[in-house]
Amino acid sequence: MPRGQTTCEYCGSICDRVVPRAVAARSVSGDVFNEIRRSAAWANRDSSRRQVSLPQMPPLAAVAPFLFFAVFIAVSGFIALMALAMSGVFGFAGMRMGGPLGGGIALVPALMALVPAGFVALGVVMFRKHRRTLNDFRNAPIESHPALIAAKRTQVSGGGENSSASTSYFLTAQFEDGSRKEFALMTPDLYSRLSEGDAGVLFVRGRFALDFDRVV
């Protein structure tokens, strides 16, 4: 049987073998990467015009989480303080009215204060995590790599009764040495422009993929 052909499992006739685009791209990855390096997109990757056109993190995306965590911590802290204040009032009143046993009712609001206090701790941890992510992004250099788009996916979070759903977008890139790495996408527009098996110049900054110039 000629190479590149196969037998139909239904009628027994000989037909061309269909190779998925992503698989075909991986099988000739060496040629693909050479083609990328010879392309105009690769030659212009470091030009000032191309660098300026790369997407940046929207100011709202950087500031909004800080505002949310600040409000979250403030409200939780206020509730914890109010519960502790009630514990003091109940303890004082109980001691005057019922002795040491009466003062035990102060434990109820004191224990209730542990819940909002835990939310305060959680808010501080999330605040510091977001600040670290933002600093890593700002300090990371913009890099360009010849790459194949091996996969892409979405992740939906939230969407409860009191919150709206948010969608995050990711791609997995395969590089010349065969290694793969997943990046978060800066904009949903980039996700819609990508297909698995695309080959071209990938612009990344830290753990984020900024843009992609398709060559093949």
VOVEX-40711 format. One record per atom (N, C-alpha, C, O, CB): residue in three letters; z, y, x negated. Coordinates in pm, whole numbers, plus 32768, in hexadecimal, padded with zeros to 4 digits. Each point is the difference from the previous one (the first is absolute). Glycine has a CB too. Layout:
<pts>
ALAZYX ...
</pts>
This chain:
<pts>
MET80007F887FAB MET800080788055 MET8000807C7FA8 MET804E80087FA1 MET802D7F7D8117 PRO7F3080DD7F66 PRO7FFB807A7FAE PRO808880458001 PRO804A7FFC8061 PRO7EC280207FD1 ARG811280257F5C ARG807E80487FF3 ARG800280758061 ARG7F9B80448014 ARG80787F797EF9 GLY805F805A812F GLY800D806F805F GLY7FDE7FD7808D GLY80018055805A GLY7FCA80467EEF GLN80177EE480CF GLN7FE27FD08085 GLN80617F918025 GLN80427FC67FAA GLN7ECB8078803B THR80FB7FA7809C THR805B7F998031 THR7FC37FBE8079 THR7F99802C8031 THR812F80517F77 THR7F777F198089 THR7FCF7FB88075 THR804F8029807B THR807B80047FFD THR7F3F7F3A7F73 CYS7FFF80E180FC CYS80438026807D CYS804B7F888037 CYS7FC77F93800D CYS7F87811B8024 GLU81307F667FF0 GLU80517F918031 GLU7FDD7FD8808E GLU802C7F97802F GLU808980B57F3D TYR7EFB800580DB TYR7FDD7FE1808A TYR7F787FBB800E TYR7FF37F9D8048 TYR809581287FFB CYS7F127F717F76 CYS7F797FCA8010 CYS7FCD7FB77F84 CYS7F997FBD8008 CYS803B80FA8097 GLY80717F567EEF GLY7FD77FBB7F88 GLY7F9580467FAF GLY7FD67FCB7F99 GLY80677F6B80DA SER7F94813E7FB8 SER7F9980497FB7 SER803C804A7F8B SER8078801B7FFC SER7F037FFC80D6 ILE802E80097ECC ILE802B80497F89 ILE7FF88096801B ILE7F9A80318031 ILE80187F137F38 CYS80B881048077 CYS800480908017 CYS804480437F8A CYS80417FBF7FAE CYS7FC48020814D ASP7FEC80A57EFE ASP803E804D7F95 ASP809780028012 ASP80338009806F ASP7EFE80847F7B ARG81157F6A7FA5 ARG809280068002 ARG802A8092800D ARG7FD480557FB3 ARG803F7EDA7FBF VAL804380ED80F0 VAL803280888016 VAL808180117FB3 VAL80617FB88019 VAL7F33805380CC VAL806E80527EBF VAL8078801B7FB0 VAL804180808032 VAL7FBE80688000 VAL7FDE7F237F36 PRO80E2807280F5 PRO8043807A802B PRO7FF8806B7F95 PRO80057FE47F89 PRO80957F968104 ARG7F5981047FA1 ARG7FEC806D7FA3 ARG8070800B7F9C ARG7FE780167F89 ARG7F9B80608125 ALA80FD7F7B7F81 ALA8072800D7FA5 ALA7FFE7F937F96 ALA802080197F8C ALA8066804F812C VAL7F547F1C7F72 VAL7FFB7F927FA0 VAL7F9080167F9D VAL80117FE87F88 VAL804E7F7C8123 ALA7F2D80CA7F87 ALA7F9080197FA7 ALA8023806B7F9B ALA7FD97FF87F8B ALA7F897FC68129 ALA80E780A77F78 ALA8026806D7FA5 ALA805B7FCC7F92 ALA7FF380287F8C ALA7FF6807D812F ARG80757F027F6A ARG805B7FCD7F9B ARG7FB97FA47F9D ARG80237FFC7F8A ARG80978015811C SER7EDF7FA47F8B SER7FBE7FA17FA9 SER7FAB80447F97 SER7FE57FC67F97 SER801A7F998123 VAL7FD5811D7F60 VAL7FB080497F9E VAL804C807C7FD3 VAL7FC580677FE1 VAL7F647F458087 SER815D80487F94 SER805380757FE4 SER7FDD80427F7C SER8005807B7FF4 SER80AF7F1C8091 GLY7F2780187F16 GLY7FDE803C7F7F GLY7F8A805D800B GLY8003806F7FCC GLY80567EC97FC3 ASP7F3C809C80B5 ASP7F8B80558014 ASP802280798056 ASP7FCF806E7FE8 ASP7F9E7EC98002 VAL80E880B48079 VAL8025806F8058 VAL804A806C7FB3 VAL7FE380768011 VAL802A7EEB80B0 PHE805180787EEC PHE804B80637FB3 PHE7FA6804A7F9D PHE801280777FE9 PHE80BC7EFC802F ASN7ED180477FAF ASN7FA080447FA7 ASN7FAD8065804D ASN7FE1806C7FCF ASN80167EC87F9F GLU7FE380A6810D GLU7FB3805C8053 GLU8051807B8024 GLU7FCC806F8004 GLU7FB27ED08057 ILE810280AD7FC0 ILE805780728020 ILE800680607F8A ILE7FF6807A8012 ILE80927EF68089 ARG7F89805A7EEC ARG800C80567F89 ARG7F7D80487FE0 ARG800280677FBB ARG80AC7EFD7FED ARG7EE1806A8087 ARG7F8180447FE9 ARG7FDD8063806E ARG7F9C80477FF7 ARG80187EF07F8E SER809F80D080E2 SER7FDF80528075 SER802380927FEB SER804F80237FA7 SER7FD77F1680E8 ALA7F9E811C7FC4 ALA801E80907FFD ALA808F801A802D ALA8041805D7FD0 ALA7ECD7FD6805C ALA81247F7A8030 ALA808A80128030 ALA80637FEF7F8E ALA8063804A7FF8 ALA7F597F6380EA TRP802B7FF27EC6 TRP805A7FEC7F8D TRP7FF180727F9C TRP8063802C7FC6 TRP7F8F7EDC805A ALA7F9481277FCA ALA7FE9806B7F9F ALA80428082802D ALA802B80507FAD ALA7EFD7F448012 ASN80E0808280C4 ASN8036807E8035 ASN80917FF5802C ASN8035805D803C ASN7EE67FDC800D ARG81267F577F9A ARG80877FEA8034 ARG806580657FCE ARG805E80228048 ARG7F6A7EEE7FC6 ASP802781217F77 ASP8061805D7FC6 ASP7FD480928008 ASP804280587FC9 ASP80047EF27F9F SER7F4C80CF80DC SER7FD1808A800B SER806280528053 SER80437FCB8059 SER7ECD7FE97F93 SER80F980CC7FF7 SER805E80568047 SER7FE080048095 SER805A80068053 SER7FC380847EDE ARG7F637F7380F0 ARG7FD98004808D ARG80337F84804A ARG8030800B8071 ARG7F05807C7F52 ARG80BF7F047FFE ARG802D7F858041 ARG80987FFB8008 ARG80377FD48064 ARG7EFC7FB67F4B GLN811180A17FE8 GLN80917FFD7FFF GLN803C805C806A GLN80627FDD8042 GLN7F977FED7ECB VAL7FCA80AB8104 VAL803280608063 VAL7FEF7FCA808E VAL8051801F8058 VAL7F78809E7F0B SER7FD07EF380B3 SER7FE37FCF8087 SER80587F898029 SER7FFB7FD58073 SER7F1D807A7F6E LEU81387F7D7FC2 LEU80557F8E8022 LEU806D80298062 LEU8037806E7FF4 LEU7F9B7F2E7F2B PRO804E800F8143 PRO806880228062 PRO808880147FBD PRO80217FBE7F9D PRO7F617FC08110 GLN80CA80DC7F8A GLN8088801A7FD2 GLN80627FD9806F GLN7FDA7FF88075 GLN7FD780C47EF4 MET80CB7F2D8071 MET80657FE18065 MET8017807A8058 MET8022806B7FCC MET804C7EEE7F99 PRO7F81809B8120 PRO801680728058 PRO808F80347FF4 PRO805E7FB07FF6 PRO7EF67FF580A8 PRO80BE80E07F63 PRO808880377FF5 PRO805F7FCA806A PRO80767FE77FE5 PRO7F2780E67FBA LEU802F7F2180DC LEU80557FCF806B LEU80327F737FE3 LEU80727FDE801F LEU7F1180B28083 ALA80267F1D7F22 ALA80297F777FE0 ALA806D7FFD7F97 ALA80517FA37FFD ALA7ECA8010803B ALA80E980B37F72 ALA806780067F99 ALA8083803B8035 ALA806C7FD47FD8 ALA7EE080437F7D VAL80A9804C8104 VAL80778049802E VAL80407FBF807A VAL807B7FFC800A VAL7F2080D47F9B ALA80137EFD80B8 ALA80357FCC807E ALA806C7F967FEE ALA806680078043 ALA7EBD802B8022 PRO80CB7F6B7F42 PRO806B7F9C7FF0 PRO8083803D7FCF PRO806C7FD4802A PRO7EE57F857FA5 PHE80A8810C7FD9 PHE807A80417FD2 PHE804980448074 PHE807A7FF7800A PHE7F1D802C7F14 LEU801D801F813A LEU803E80418074 LEU803F7F99805D LEU806E80138033 LEU7EEB80A87FBC PHE805F7ED88026 PHE80347F968058 PHE80827FC77FC9 PHE80637FF28049 PHE7EB37FD78000 PHE80EA80157F36 PHE80787FC57FC4 PHE807480647FFF PHE80737FDA8013 PHE7EFC7F927F5F ALA807281158078 ALA806980657FFF ALA8042800B808A ALA807A8006800A ALA7F0B80787F42 VAL80287F84811D VAL803780078088 VAL804C7F808021 VAL806C8004803B VAL7ED68093800B PHE80867EF77F93 PHE80407F7E8019 PHE80897FFA7FBE PHE80617FD4803F PHE7EBD7FC07FCF ILE80EB80987F75 ILE80807FFE7FB8 ILE80628062803E ILE80767FE0800F ILE7F127FDF7F1E ALA804780B980F8 ALA805980658039 ALA803A7FD38086 ALA8078800F8018 ALA7F0280A27F74 VAL80327F1880CB VAL802F7FD38083 VAL80617F8B7FF1 VAL80697FFE8041 VAL7EBF804E8028 SER80B67F557F42 SER805A7F8D7FEC SER8084802C7FC3 SER806A7FCF8027 SER7ECF7F9C7FBB GLY80C180F27FBE GLY807B80337FC4 GLY805780498064 GLY807A7FF47FFE GLY7F0F801E7F2B PHE8037803C8130 PHE804B80498067 PHE80477F9F805E PHE807480148023 PHE7EE880AA7FCF ILE805E7ED78037 ILE803C7F9E8059 ILE80767FBA7FBA ILE80677FE7803E ILE7EBA7FF78035 ALA80CE80037F0D ALA806C7FBF7FB6 ALA807A805C7FF6 ALA80717FD28011 ALA7EE67FAA7F6D LEU809381048068 LEU806F805F7FF7 LEU804680108086 LEU807B80098005 LEU7F0E806E7F44 MET802A7F8E8124 MET803C800C8084 MET80567F858020 MET806C800C803A MET7ED180808012 ALA80927EFD7F8D ALA804E7F868019 ALA808180027FB0 ALA80697FD78032 ALA7EC47FAB7FFA LEU80CE80AE7F58 LEU807980097FAE LEU806080688039 LEU807A7FED7FFE LEU7F037FCD7F38 ALA804B80B580FD ALA80568065803D ALA80477FC8807B ALA807780198016 ALA7EF0809C7F95 MET804F7F0080A6 MET803D7FC18075 MET806B7F9D7FD5 MET80677FF28043 MET7EC4802A803D SER80BE7F9E7F12 SER80647FA27FCE SER808180497FDC SER806E7FD0801D SER7EDB7F9B7F8C GLY80A9810A8017 GLY8076804E7FDE GLY804B8031807A GLY807B7FFB8005 GLY7F1480497F2B VAL80257FEC8134 VAL80408031807B VAL80477F8F8049 VAL8072800E802B VAL7EDE80A57FE9 PHE80697EDA7FFA PHE803D7F8F8045 PHE807C7FCD7FB5 PHE80637FDA803E PHE7EBB7FE8801D GLY80DA803E7F21 GLY80727FD17FB2 GLY8078805A800F GLY80707FD1800F GLY7EF27FCA7F50 PHE808580E9809F PHE806F805F800F PHE803D7FF5808B PHE807B7FFD800F PHE7F17809E7F4D ALA80177F60810A ALA80337FF78089 ALA80477F7B8017 ALA80687FFC8043 ALA7EDF8099800C GLY80837F007F7A GLY803F7F7D8013 GLY80877FF77FBE GLY805C7FC58038 GLY7EC37FD87FD6 MET80EE809C7F7C MET80807FFD7FBA MET8069804D804D MET80757FD88003 MET7F1380157F24 ARG805180808118 ARG80608051804B ARG80277FBD8082 ARG8071800C802E ARG7F3080C17F6D MET80007EED80A0 MET801B7FC88085 MET80317F6E7FFA MET80537FD88051 MET7EFE80C1800B GLY807D7F1B7F46 GLY80227F728003 GLY80317FC97F7D GLY800B7F867FF3 GLY7F50806480BA GLY80C580677EF2 GLY80307FCE7F81 GLY7F8E7FC67FAD GLY7F8B801B801A GLY81537FB7804E PRO7F467FDD7F35 PRO7F9A7FC77FA5 PRO7F977FAF804A PRO7F8A80037FDA PRO81227FF67F75 LEU7F7D7FBD811B LEU7F9F7FAF8048 LEU7F9A80578047 LEU7F897FE08006 LEU81247F708017 GLY7F83811F801A GLY7FA4805A8043 GLY7F9C803D7FA1 GLY7F8E801C8026 GLY812180158080 GLY7F7B7FE47EDD GLY7FA480387F9E GLY7F917FA17FDB GLY7F9D80287FC3 GLY811C805E7FE8 GLY7F567EFA8079 GLY7F997F9E7FE0 GLY7F7D80198048 GLY7F977FD17FD5 GLY811B7F8D8004 ILE7F5380EE8094 ILE7F82801C8047 ILE7FA480567FAB ILE7F89800B801D ILE80F07FE580BE ALA7FBE804E7EBC ALA7FAC80507FA8 ALA7F9C7FAA7FB3 ALA7F9C80337FCC ALA811E8072801F LEU7F627ED9800D LEU7FA57FA87FB7 LEU7F7A7FF18046 LEU7F9A7FE67FBF LEU812B7FA17FE8 VAL7F39808980DE VAL7F847FEB804B VAL7F9580647FD7 VAL7F947FD77FD6 VAL80F17FD080E9 PRO7F9380DD7F4B PRO7F99805E7FD4 PRO7FE87FFA7F69 PRO7F92801E7FD1 PRO80AC807580ED ALA802B7F477EF6 ALA7FED7FF67F6E ALA7F9D7F917FDF ALA7FAA80117FA9 ALA814080438032 LEU7F217F3B806B LEU7FA17F937FEA LEU7F7480258032 LEU7F9C7FDA7FC5 LEU81207F81804F MET7F4080F1805A MET7F7F802C8034 MET7FB9805C7F9D MET7F8580077FFF MET80D47FE580EA ALA7FF2805A7EC5 ALA7FC4805B7F9E ALA7FB57FB57F93 ALA7FAD803A7FBA ALA810980688074 LEU7F667EDB7FC4 LEU7FBC7FB47F98 LEU7F6A7FF3801A LEU7FB07FFB7FA3 LEU81237F878037 VAL7F07807A80A6 VAL7F717FF18022 VAL7FAF80797FD5 VAL7F9F7FF17FB6 VAL80A17F7E810C PRO7FE4810B7F6B PRO7FB380747FD1 PRO800D80167F6A PRO7FA480347FC0 PRO807B8032811F ALA80547F737EE6 ALA800D800D7F6F ALA7F9C7FA57FB9 ALA7FC980247F98 ALA812C80148082 GLY7EF47F528020 GLY7F9A7FA77FC8 GLY7F75803B800B GLY7FAE7FEF7FA6 GLY80E07F508095 PHE7F5781088034 PHE7F7F80438010 PHE7FEE806F7F99 PHE7F9280167FCE PHE80727FB58127 VAL806A80797EEB VAL7FF980687F98 VAL7FD87FC17F7B VAL7FA980347FB9 VAL8107805480BE ALA7F8F7F097F67 ALA7FDF7FBC7F82 ALA7F6F7FD27FFF ALA7FBB800D7F9B ALA81337FA9804F LEU7EE380148088 LEU7F757FD4800A LEU7FA080757FF0 LEU7F9B7FF67FBC LEU80AC7F4F80DB GLY7FDB812C7FA9 GLY7FAB80777FF4 GLY7FF780337F72 GLY7F9580297FD3 GLY80A880128114 VAL80337FC17ED1 VAL7FFF802D7F73 VAL7FA87FA57FAC VAL7FB480307FAB VAL8134802D8071 VAL7F227F207FFB VAL7FAD7FA07FB4 VAL7F6C8018801B VAL7FB080037FA2 VAL810A7F548066 MET7F2080BA8077 MET7F7480168023 MET7FCF80867FCB MET7F8C800C7FD7 MET80927F6680F6 PHE803980F37F35 PHE7FDD80847FCB PHE7FDE7FF67F6B PHE7F9B80357FD3 PHE80FA803980D8 ARG7FC17F4D7F0B ARG7FE97FF27F70 ARG7F857FAB7FE3 ARG7FB7801A7FA0 ARG813E7FFD8039 LYS7EF27F83807A LYS7F8A7FAC7FEC LYS7F8080508015 LYS7FA27FF47FB2 LYS80E17F438099 HIS7F7A811B801E HIS7F8880518018 HIS7FED80677F91 HIS7F8F80197FD5 HIS808E7FC78122 ARG8050805C7EDB ARG7FF480617F93 ARG7FCB7FBF7F81 ARG7FAE803A7FB9 ARG810F804A80AB ARG7F717F027F80 ARG7FCF7FB87F8A ARG7F6B7FDF800D ARG7FB5800D7FA0 ARG81327F93803D THR7EEF8037809B THR7F727FE28017 THR7FAB807C7FEF THR7F957FFB7FC4 THR80AB7F4E80D9 LEU7FF081287F98 LEU7FB5807D7FF5 LEU7FF7802E7F6F LEU7F97802D7FD4 LEU80B380128113 ASN80247FB67ECF ASN7FFE80287F73 ASN7FA57FA67FAD ASN7FB9802F7FA7 ASN813080278072 ASP7F187F278006 ASP7FA77FA47FB9 ASP7F6F80248018 ASP7FAE7FFA7FA4 ASP80FD7F51806F PHE7F3480DB8068 PHE7F7680268020 PHE7FD8807F7FB7 PHE7F9380077FC7 PHE80857F8D811A ARG803F80CF7F20 ARG7FDF80807FC1 ARG7FF47FF47F68 ARG7FB180467FC2 ARG80C4802F80F9 ASN7FDA7F337F0A ASN7FFF7FF17F6E ASN7F967F9E7FCE ASN7FE27FFD7F89 ASN81108039807A ALA7ED67F7A8058 ALA7F9E7F9C7FD6 ALA7F7980427FE7 ALA7FD9805A804A ALA80A17EF5803B PRO7F3D80867F14 PRO7F7A80367FE7 PRO7F9B7FC58061 PRO80147F938036 PRO8026808B7ED8 ILE7F5A802A8107 ILE7F917FCC8051 ILE7FAA7FA77FA6 ILE7FD1802C7F97 ILE803080A18101 GLU7FEB7EB77F91 GLU7FB37FA17FB1 GLU7F877FD08051 GLU80047FFB807B GLU80CC7FBD7F0A SER7EC680268034 SER7F887FC98040 SER7FE07F7A7FC0 SER80067FF27F86 SER7FA080F680AD HIS80377EB58020 HIS7FE67F797FD0 HIS7F857FC68046 HIS7FEC80198077 HIS810A7FC67F59 PRO7EB77FD57FE8 PRO7F9D7FAE8045 PRO804B7F93804E PRO80577FBE7FC7 PRO7EF680707F86 ALA80927FC08131 ALA804F7FA38050 ALA7FAE7FC58071 ALA7FA0803C8030 ALA812E80457F97 LEU7F5B7F088061 LEU7FCD7FBF8078 LEU806C8007806B LEU80767FF27FE2 LEU7EF67F727F96 ILE806D80B38104 ILE805E7FFF806F ILE80107F6F802C ILE7FA97FC98044 ILE801881248007 ALA80AF7ED67F8F ALA80177F73801E ALA80337FEC808E ALA7FE07F9C8040 ALA8050803C7ED0 ALA801F80878123 ALA80387FF38086 ALA80348087802E ALA8017805A7FAF ALA80267EB48027 LYS7FD580FE80AB LYS804180778038 LYS804F7FD4807A LYS7FDF7F9E8042 LYS7F6980FD7F69 ARG81237FB08072 ARG80577FDB806F ARG8047807A8037 ARG8002806A7FC1 ARG801D7EB37FDD THR801A80D480D9 THR80508069803E THR808C7FCA801A THR80157F878009 THR7F1D80E28060 GLN812B7FF37FA4 GLN808A7FDC8020 GLN803480628067 GLN800880787FE5 GLN801F7F257F34 VAL7FFD8032815D VAL80308054806D VAL80987FF78006 VAL80387F937FFF VAL7EF1804C8083 SER811880947F83 SER809280048009 SER8028805D8071 SER7FB480588028 SER80647F797EE1 GLY8061801C812B GLY802F8053806D GLY7FC37FD38084 GLY7FE07F8A8012 GLY803B81377F51 GLY7FD67F9D80F7 GLY7FC47FE18081 GLY80647FCF8067 GLY7FD97FC08062 GLY7F5A800C7F25 GLY814D80528066 GLY80657FDA8061 GLY8000805E8078 GLY7FA78054800E GLY80E27F4C7F3A GLU7FDB8052810C GLU800880528079 GLU801180947FDF GLU7FCE80568047 GLU80937EE78032 ASN7FE780E07F1B ASN801E808B7FDE ASN7FB680327F86 ASN802280697FCA ASN80BB7F75809B SER7EBE7FD87F6D SER7FB6802B7F8A SER7F6F7FD6800C SER7FDF7F9D8041 SER80F180537F33 SER7ED9805C804C SER7F727FE08000 SER7FE07FA77F88 SER804580037F9A SER7F8680D680DA ALA7FCD7ED77F99 ALA7FD87FA67F95 ALA7FB7804D7F93 ALA7FB98060801C ALA80387EE18088 SER802180947EE0 SER7FB8803A7F8F SER7FBA7F8F7FB5 SER80367F927FF4 SER8070812E7FF9 THR7EE37F5D7FE1 THR7FAF7F9B7FBC THR7FED80267F6E THR7FDA80717FE2 THR7FB17F5880F5 SER80907FDA7ED0 SER7FE880137F71 SER7F887FAB7FD8 SER7FE87F958038 SER810E809A7F9C TYR7EBF80027FCA TYR7F847FBE7FD7 TYR80087FD97F6D TYR8035804B7FAE TYR7F48803880FF PHE804D7F087F32 PHE80087FCC7F78 PHE7F7B7FBF7FD8 PHE7FB67FD08056 PHE8143800C7FC4 LEU7EEC80237F64 LEU7F8F7FB57FCB LEU802F7FB27F86 LEU805E80277FBB LEU7EFD8086809A THR80637EE57F92 THR80167FB17F86 THR7F84800A7FAB THR7F937FDC802C THR810C7F85804A ALA7F7080D17F0F ALA7F9080127FA4 ALA80017F957F95 ALA806A7FD87FCF ALA7F99811F805C GLN7F867EDB7FB1 GLN7FF07FA27F92 GLN7FBD80497F8C GLN7F9A80428013 GLN80577EF7808C PHE804980BA7EE9 PHE7FCF80497F8B PHE7FB37FA47FA2 PHE7FF37F878017 PHE80CF81167FFD GLU7F0A7F9F7F80 GLU7FA97FB77FA4 GLU80437F867FC2 GLU7FBE7F9B7FE7 GLU7FD1813B7FEA ASP80F37F328016 ASP80457F907FC1 ASP80277F938063 ASP80427F9E7FDB ASP801281007F7A GLY7F857F73812A GLY801F7F9D8066 GLY808380188049 GLY801D7FBC8062 GLY7F647FA67F18 SER80CE80FE8057 SER8080801E8041 SER7FE980488084 SER7F9980418015 SER80D77FCB7F0B ARG7FF27FE98137 ARG7FFA80428083 ARG807F80518016 ARG806C7FDE7FCF ARG7F017F69808D LYS808481257FEF LYS80738055801F LYS7FEA80428087 LYS7F91802B8021 LYS809D7FFD7EE9 GLU803E7FE18143 GLU7FF780408083 GLU802C80917FF6 GLU806180227FBB GLU7FCA7F0180B6 PHE7F8C81347FD5 PHE801E808F8003 PHE800B802D8091 PHE7FB97FD08058 PHE7FCF80547ECC ALA80D4803A80F4 ALA800580448081 ALA7F92806A8002 ALA7FE580407F9B ALA81157F95807C LEU7EC8803E805D LEU7F948061800B LEU803780888029 LEU805C800A8052 LEU7F037F3F7FEB MET8069811F7F87 MET802E8086801D MET7FD6802D808C MET804B80478044 MET7FA97FED7EC8 THR7F947FA28121 THR7FCE802C8082 THR7FC47F89804B THR7FC97FA67FC2 THR800981417FE2 PRO80377F1880E2 PRO7FBE7F97804F PRO7F6980037FF1 PRO7FBE7F99800F PRO80FE80728094 ASP7F0B80697F3F ASP7F6F800C7FF1 ASP7FCD7FA37F92 ASP7F967FC4800E ASP807681298040 LEU803F7F077F46 LEU7FD67FA87F93 LEU7FFD7F6F802F LEU7FA77FB57FDA LEU80B980EB7F7D TYR7FFF7F3980FA TYR80047F778033 TYR7F837FE18051 TYR7FC77F947FF3 TYR813380768013 SER7EDB8055804D SER7F8A7FE98054 SER7F807FFA7FAF SER7F9D7FC6802D SER80D880AD808D ARG7F897FC97ECF ARG7F8880007FAC ARG7FF57F857FA8 ARG7F977FE87FC3 ARG8071810E803F LEU80617EBC7FF6 LEU80027F8D7FA5 LEU7FDE7F7F8048 LEU80237FEC8074 LEU808780897F01 SER7F127F338044 SER7FE87F78802F SER80237FA17F8E SER7FEC801F7F8B SER7F5C802D8116 GLU80EB7F407F82 GLU801F7F9D7F9A GLU7F807FD77FB7 GLU7F9C7FDE803F GLU81297FCF8048 GLY7F3F80567EF6 GLY7F8B7FE27FAF GLY7FBC807A7FC8 GLY7FAA7FF57FAA GLY80397F4380DF ASP804381407FA7 ASP7FC8807B7FC8 ASP8028800B7F6D ASP806D7FD77FD9 ASP7F9C809B8109 ALA7F9E7FC57ECE ALA801B80157F71 ALA7FE180907FDD ALA7F9D8038802F ALA80307ED67F9B GLY8087812E7FE3 GLY7FEA808B7FDB GLY807180377FAC GLY80457FB67FBA GLY7F3980688115 VAL809380657F39 VAL806580457FB0 VAL8078801D805A VAL7FF580468064 VAL7F5A80227F04 LEU81247F628072 LEU807B8013804D LEU805880667FBA LEU801E7FF37F89 LEU7FD57F2180CE PHE803681537FF3 PHE805980677FCC PHE808D7FE48033 PHE80157FF68079 PHE7F2E80B67F7E VAL811C7F487FAE VAL80897FE08027 VAL806080637FBD VAL7FE3803C7F99 VAL7FE17ED08083 ARG80AF81018024 ARG806C80527FC9 ARG80837FBC8022 ARG802B80008074 ARG7F4F80D77FA2 GLY80C67EF07F86 GLY80787FB2801B GLY7FDD7F858052 GLY7FA77FB37FDA GLY80E5811C801D ARG7FB97F1F8078 ARG7FE57F8D8056 ARG7FA280228073 ARG7FF17FB1805D ARG80EF7FF57F66 PHE7EE180D08038 PHE7FA7802C806B PHE7F6E7FFE7FD3 PHE7FE180247F8F PHE80D8806A80CC ALA7EEF7F477FFE ALA7F70800B7FEA ALA7FD280838041 ALA801380158078 ALA7FCD7EEC7F83 LEU7FE381567FB5 LEU7FD780838031 LEU7F757FFD803E LEU7FEB8038806B LEU80A480307EE6 ASP7F137F58806B ASP7F758003802E ASP7FB37F8D7FBF ASP80307FBF7FA4 ASP7FDA813C807E PHE7F7E7EEF8011 PHE7FAC7F947FCD PHE7F6F8029800B PHE7FD18026806B PHE80DA7F2C7FD7 ASP7F0D80A87F4E ASP7F70801B7FFD ASP7FB77F7B7FF9 ASP80027FBC7F98 ASP802081267FF7 ARG7F9E7EF980DE ARG7FBD7F7E8005 ARG7F8080037FAE ARG7FB1805E800A ARG80B17F7780DA VAL7F8A7FC47ECB VAL7F877FF17FAF VAL7FAD7F89802F VAL7F86800A800B VAL80F1805D7F31 VAL7FCC7F2A80DF VAL7FBB7F85802C VAL80377FD58087 VAL7FD57F9B8038 VAL8006801E7ED7 
</pts>
